[in-house]
Amino acid sequence: MPPFLDGGLTGSSIRRGWHCWSRQGSCRAGLKLLTDYAHKVAGLPRVYLETEPDDEPSGGVACRAGYQLTDLPPNVVMDKSREVLLLTWEHLGTSVA
């Protein structure tokens, strides 16, 4: 198995929406920090993230950070007794847009 680094980034429900995603860019900055760390410090050639299909703001953040939506089937996970579908995004290389 290739080396990997498992991390997470979440925006609270108070910060979600136009204020967090568009105006301040704090979510994109956090994603950039994690992505840069994975590539430059951990030396990982690929970085993956997952978002729920109906979470358009997170998809927008992923796109603006240089991630591409993969053609992998949705990952099904359980979260607090509910089944959640997650789309997989991928970032290649060492720079973040």
C-alpha positions in Angstrom: 0.0 0.0 0.0 1.4 3.4 -0.9 2.0 5.9 2.0 -1.0 8.0 2.9 -1.9 10.8 5.3 -5.5 10.9 6.6 -6.8 14.3 7.6 -10.0 16.3 7.7 -11.5 19.7 7.2 -14.9 20.8 8.1 -16.8 24.0 8.2 -19.3 24.5 11.0 -22.9 25.1 10.1 -22.6 28.7 11.5 -19.8 29.5 9.1 -21.2 27.7 6.0 -22.8 29.5 3.1 -21.8 32.7 1.3 -19.9 34.1 4.3 -17.4 31.3 4.7 -17.1 29.9 1.2 -17.2 33.1 -0.9 -16.2 36.1 1.1 -13.5 35.1 3.5 -12.2 32.0 1.7 -11.3 30.4 5.1 -12.3 26.9 3.9 -10.2 27.1 0.7 -7.3 28.4 2.8 -7.6 25.4 5.1 -7.8 23.0 2.2 -4.8 24.7 0.5 -2.8 24.2 3.8 -3.6 20.5 4.0 -3.0 19.9 0.3 0.4 21.7 0.4 1.4 19.8 3.5 0.4 16.4 1.9 2.4 17.2 -1.3 5.4 19.1 0.0 6.0 17.8 3.5 4.6 14.2 3.4 5.7 13.8 -0.2 2.4 12.4 -1.5 1.8 12.6 -5.2 -2.0 12.4 -4.9 -4.4 13.9 -2.4 -8.0 12.8 -2.2 -11.0 14.4 -0.6 -14.6 13.4 -0.3 -17.8 15.5 -0.4 -21.5 14.8 -0.3 -23.1 15.1 -3.7 -25.5 17.8 -2.6 -22.8 19.9 -0.8 -22.2 22.4 -3.7 -20.1 24.8 -1.6 -17.6 22.1 -0.7 -17.4 21.1 -4.3 -16.8 24.7 -5.3 -14.0 24.9 -2.7 -12.4 21.7 -4.1 -12.5 23.0 -7.6 -11.0 26.4 -6.7 -8.2 24.5 -4.8 -7.4 22.6 -8.0 -9.1 19.3 -7.3 -10.8 17.3 -10.0 -13.9 15.1 -9.5 -12.9 11.5 -10.1 -15.0 8.9 -12.0 -14.9 6.5 -9.0 -18.3 5.4 -7.7 -19.6 7.1 -4.6 -18.2 5.8 -1.3 -20.9 4.7 1.1 -20.2 5.4 4.8 -22.3 5.5 8.0 -22.4 8.7 9.9 -24.5 8.9 13.1 -26.7 6.0 12.0 -27.3 7.4 8.5 -25.9 6.2 5.2 -23.9 8.9 3.4 -22.7 8.9 -0.2 -19.4 10.6 -0.8 -17.9 11.7 -4.1 -14.1 11.5 -4.5 -12.0 14.4 -5.6 -8.3 14.2 -6.5 -5.4 16.7 -6.5 -2.2 15.9 -8.4 1.2 17.6 -8.2 2.7 20.0 -5.8 0.8 23.3 -6.3 -2.6 24.5 -5.3 -4.4 27.1 -7.4 
